[in-house]
Amino acid sequence: MAAKKEAAATVKVTQTGSPIRRTKDQLATLKGLGLGKMHRTVELKDSPEVRGMIRKVQHMVSVEG
């Protein structure tokens, strides 16, 4: 019998702030998260790497889940 894979935890991230007048690395982090336009929402796998990226731009995003 093959073991069933557990459903991976996900996190919803919505961009709420503008990247205008932000540093280039913050803009690159938004792009890495799949964001870049206001009110765009993406669902990402909940991992330490993604959590670190969210923490870097926490003033421009809202997180659910």
Secondary structure, DSSP 8 states (H G I E B T S, - for coil): ---------EEEEEE-S--TT--HHHHHHHHHHT--STT-EEEEE--HHHHHHHHHTTTSEEEE-
